[in-house]
Amino acid sequence: MSWPRDAFAALRQIVLIEHRVNDLTDTVKQLALTCKGLDHRLTRIEAKFELLERMATPARRALPERSEK
């Protein structure tokens, strides 16, 4: 092969790699948004469970101290 063909092949590879990187960048942005949404949902679910645990547990009062007789 001659050097112009080699140069053209190298430029073609660069363009293809750039296209792949752009596609991956878009995919990562979408995944980040999805992850952020799931994080908010998980936080809300955790808060609901904590509230349910507090409501289900009877309030414990300390027993009065024993009187010495």
Residue pairs with C-beta under 8 A, 6 or more apart in sequence:
1 9
